[in-house]
């Protein structure tokens, strides 16, 4: 996988010329000690316990690479990502080449994205209706109404008639299938959250396909299934350090295997 992936983000290096306030995210141990981080693989998984800083790191990477957010607000304006923007200013981003597109997606953003698409569709319907009612009959009205309807049809073709009416998992996979274009750089935060195990496997197949099309991914995850993607690099975040780890050594993987082998032993302790 390393040989076929698109390496757009090569590394980040700490900047010494930037002031770091005594506030989040610079109070995180990881943020205070991280000097340099490389991304040698087409897919890099960020793993660790909740609170270790993996989502903050992912958000900071997305902000530093000027990725577009798929939720209701863009990274540059989303108030919940102010810490990510601060984190990004503290590092230099080493780019190997230009990505065709850059996208940041959190699982919780999916429903906001569906609502935004539904709102755009309703607005185009309203525009077409208003043009029909207010413009005099003729070629000008025909063209104006036709343009609005064509844009509405394009939304339907790409995202379906009611993008806000699917299940969370269906919406998430459909969104990824349409937005993950070749030669893109993608930052995904816990994409397994809305997915069943079978759909996680479908996501893995999609990732493998897009890597072959020149894409690069950085993904924060808790999923032992997703981490098993062949060729992916796994970076373990623990307190003030981040280091590569083999799949079999990831605590999530070891615990899941132990539980499935002897569930009764674990359940007796509850």
N, C-alpha and C positions, 0 to 999 in steps of 0.2 A: 504493500500500500504506500510506503514511503516514496517509491519510485514514480508513482503515477499521480500523486496528489499535487495540488497547486500550493506552493509555499509562498504565500503573500506576506504573512507576519513571520519573520525569522526569529526575532528576539526582542526583549525590552531591557533597558539598562537604566539604572537609577541616575537621576540628575542631581547634581550638587548645587546648582544655582537656583533652586526653587525652595521657597519657604514652606515648611510643613507645620501647620497650626496644631495645637494640642487639642485636637478634636477628631472625631470619626471622619475618615477611615484611618487616620494616622495614629490612632491609639491601638489599632490592631497589631499584635506582635508581628504578624507576617509583613505588614506594611512598613514597619520600622526596621526590619532586618533584610528585606529582599533587595539584593544588589543587581542581579541579572537573571534572566530566565529565557531559555531557548525553546523553540517549537520545531523540532526536527521532523516530525511526522505529519502526514496529511490530516490525521485525526488525533487530537490530544484531549484526554479526559482529565478533569480536575476532580479529585475525590478527597473526602475527609468528613469528619463529623460536622454537624450543624454548629455554626458559630466560629468555624476555623478561618473563614475569610474567602472561601472559594467563590461564592457568588459575587462578593465585592471585587475580587480579582477579575472575574469574568466580565463584570460590568465595566470595570476600569479599562480592560483591553478593548471592549467594544467602543467605549467613548474615545479612547486614544486613536482608534482606527477610523473614527467618524462613521461608524456603522449606522444604518437606518433602523429605528425601532419599529417592530411590527405591531405594537400595541396602539393605544389611543393617543399617546403623546410621543414625540421624538426625543432622542437622548438629550439633545441640547436644551430642551425645554422641560423635560419631565422632572418635577421636583423630587421625586423619589430616587433620582439618579444623580443628585447633586454631589454626593460622596464619590461616585464613580468618576465624575468630571474632575474632582480634586485629585483623585488617585492618578488619573491619566496625566495630569500636568506634572506629576513627580517623576515621570519616566520618559526616556527617549524610545521611540518605536522604530525598530530596524525593519524596514520593508525590503523584500527581495524583488518584488515586481507588483504591478498594479492589478488589483482585483476588479473584475467586471462589475461586481456588486458586493456590498457589505451589509449584512443583516444581523440584528440582535433580536433574539426572541426568548421571552420567558413564558412558561406554561400559562401563568395567570394572565398574560397579555392576549391570549387567543380570543377570549370572549369579547374583549374590548375591540379587537380587530374586526371580529364579525359584526359587531354593532356599527363600527365605522363604515364597513362596506355596505351594510343595509341602509345606513343613512345616506351614503352617496347615491345608491340606487334610487331611493325615494326622492332625493333632490333632483336627479335627472328626470324622473317621471314628472315631477312638478314643473320643471323648466319646459319640458315638451308640451305639457298641457297649457302653460301660460303663453307660450309662443303661439300655439294654435288659437288661443282665445283673443290675443291682442294684436297680432300681426295681420295685415291685409292679405287676402288670398293672392297667391302668386309664387313665382319661382324662389323669391327670397325666403318666404315662410317655409316652403317645402324643404329648402336646403338647411335652414336653421333647425327645424324640427327633426329632420333626418339626421343631423349631426348629434343632437341630444339622444335620439333613440339608438344611434349606432354605438355611442359610448355606453349606454345602458345595456345593450345587447352584449358588448364586449365584457362587461362585468359579469353578466349571467353566464356567458360561455366559460369564463375563467374560474368563477367561484360558485356557480350554481344559482338557482332562483332565490334561495333564502339562506345565505351564508351564516345567519345568526340562529338558524333553526335546527342545526345538527347537534349531535352529542359533542361533548368537549373533545373526546378522543378523535371522532370523525373530523371535526373542524381542524384539529391540530394537524393530523396527517394530510388532509386536503390542502391546508395552507402550506405545509412544507413541500408538497409535491408541485405546487404552482410557483413558490417563491425561491426554491433552491435551483437556481439556473447554473449552467456550466461556468467554470472559472470564477466562482464566487468565494467570498470569505464569510463564514457564518459562526456566530456565537450563540449557543443554545444553553439555557439554564434549566436543568432538570426536565428535559423533554419527555422523560418516561412518566411524569406525574399523572397525566390524564389517560395513559395507555394501559390496556390489558397486556399480559405477557405476550400474547400472540401479536398484538400490534407493535410491541417493542421489537419483535423479530422483523416485522414489516418495516419499521424505522431503520433497522440495521441494514436491510436490503437496499433501502433508499440511500442511506449514507454511502454504502459500497458503490452504488451506481454513480452517485455524484462525485465521489473521489476519482473514479475512472474518467469523469468528465472535467477533471482539473480543479476541483473544489478543495478548500481547506476548512476544517472545523475545529473549534475549541468548545468543549462541552463540559459543563458541571453536572455531575450525576451521582446518584446513590445506587443505580441499578447494576447488580452483578451481571445480568444478561447483557446489557448494553456495553459494559466494560470489556466483554469478551470479543468485541469486533476485531478481527484479525488485522495485525499491522499497526494498531493504534498504540500511542504512547500514553502511559498513565502516570500522572503527577500527584503524589500524595502530599496533602497539606496537613501539617501537625504543628500547632502552636506557632513558633517563630521560624519554621523551616518548611521548605518544599523540595521534594526530591523524587526522582523516578522510582517506580516500584513495579515488580512483576505482578501479573494478574493473580497468580496463585497466592501472593502474599498480601493482597488487599483484605482488610478486616471484614468488609462487607461480604466478600466472596467466601472467606473462611467460615464466617458465622452462618451464612445461608446454607452452605454445604453441611455444616455440623447439625443444623436444625433439621434439614430434610432427611439426614441419615438417622437421627434419633429424636423426633419431635417430642416424644413422651418425656424424655429426660429434661428438656427445657421447660415443658409445660408443668412439670411437677414443682418447679421452683417458683411459679407465679403465685 
